[in-house]
Amino acid sequence: EGLVSIGEYAFYNCFKLKTIHFPNTLETIETQAFYNDGIAEIDIPASMKRLNWDAFGAESGYGNIKKVIMRSSDIEFVEPVKNKIPNSINSAGPIGGSYDYEFAWTEKIPDQAFSYLRFDNIRYLSSIVLPATIREIGASAFSGQYNLKEVELTASLPAIGICAFYGSGLESVSLPESVIEIGREAFNSCSSLTKVTMLNPDCEIFDEYGDGKAISSGATIAGYDESTAEKFAVKYA
């Protein structure tokens, strides 16, 4: 108790390290702090403020993480320099559920929260349950999760962040009437996305330049007559 930070490479290549208990004073874990270790479960305390997912990364043949509990509701994820957390994580949802990844977020999914969680080039997250209280999905929160086929967005959600689902495996998505803004490339490069239903006729859809548009041009847009959805659909055929 009293430990505030775990620095870079602190337990690097500790192959036989199987378990660890983080004190409730810990605020930061830096890059590759537990790289290539044998830890099976990570329980991140509520005190955590900053985490580099690369801290728990691994090279091919190493890493054994099966469970993540994220108790911090206010955390910054830092862009990694190598592979992120290696695991067999398939599901994510609020703490208390039977999910591989349990989180305490009730109002916002942080920027890069699930961005490219991977082992080598394999992304594992296939299902996500969002609390009904979520009002913000951060930038790149689910980008690169190409096994993520569907997500149910909460009825009170006002905005979809920049690149929120960029490169994900979503096949269709329905945006509730509460959504007033879709950020740059929020649903771009989603090769499996075939339909986007927009229930707010006045939703602002990022469209300042072609490649940065909010929705992949291959998807069918469903919306109301004379809505922003219709205008966007017509523009990109």
Buried (B, 14 or more C-beta within 10 A) or exposed (E): EEEEBBEBBBBBEBEEEEEBEBEEEBBBBBBBBBBBBBBEEBBBBEBBEBBBBBBBBBBEEBBBBEBBBBBBBEBBBBBBEEBBBBBEBEBBBBBEEEBBBBBBBBEBBBBBBBBBBBBEEEBBBBBBEBBEEBBBBBBBBBBBBBEBBEBEBBEEBEBBBBBBBBBBBBBBBBBBEBBBBBBBBBBBBBEBBEEBBBBBBEBBBBBEEEEBBBBBEEBEBBBEEEBBBBBBBEEBE
